[in-house]
Amino acid sequence: MTDAKQRWLETCGHETDDHVGRVLSGGMSPMVPQSGLRRRFLKALVAGLGIIWPILSALIVTQLTLGIIVGLLEGWRMSEGAYFTFVTGLTIGYGDLVPRRFSTRLIAVIIGFIGILMTALIAAVAVHALQIASRRQDARPIMQFGDQQTQNDSSQNAGTPPGVS
C-alpha cells in the first residue's frame, strides 16, 4: 500500500484497505447506518428548497418571460418559446429552435446563465442536505436549514462571528 493511500485511509478513520472495500461495496457504512438516511436526506432537501423557493420561482418566471419574448420576436408560438426556455436553461440545446436575431441570441445567453444559476442553487441545497443526512449521530450537529442558535450557544461564543466556533 502506498503512503498516500495509507494517509487517506487514516484520515477517513479506516484501518485497512479491506474495510474500504467493504464500505464501497455496500457492506457497511463508516458514517451512518443506512436506515433512515434517505428519509433524513429528503427531509433536509425539502427544507432547503423551501428556503430558496422564492429565489427559484423568481428565476423560473424570469426565464419563462425571456423565453416568451424570444418566441415573440422570432415568430414562434408561446409554447415553443417556453420549450426553448427550458431546453436552453437546462443547457440541453437540441437545436430545433434557433434564434436568428442578435437580440434574441443575447437573450438566449441570459436564459442559459439563469439556468446554470438555478442548477447551482439546487445542487448546493442537495449537497447540504446530504451533509446533514450523513453526519454521524454522535458528532456535533451541523446547523440545519432554519435552525437558530440557543441562548446558551450564543453566550458561549460571544464576540465570535456567526458560524465560527
ABEGO torsion letter per residue (X at the ends): XBAAAAAAAAAAGBABAAAAAAAAAGABBAABBABGAAAAAAAAAAAAAAAAAAAAAAAAAAAAAAAAAAAAAAGBBAAAAAAAAAAAAAGAGAGABBBABAAAAAAAAAAAAAAAAAAAAAAAAAAAAAAAAABBAABBBBBBBGBBBBAAAAAAABGBBBGBX
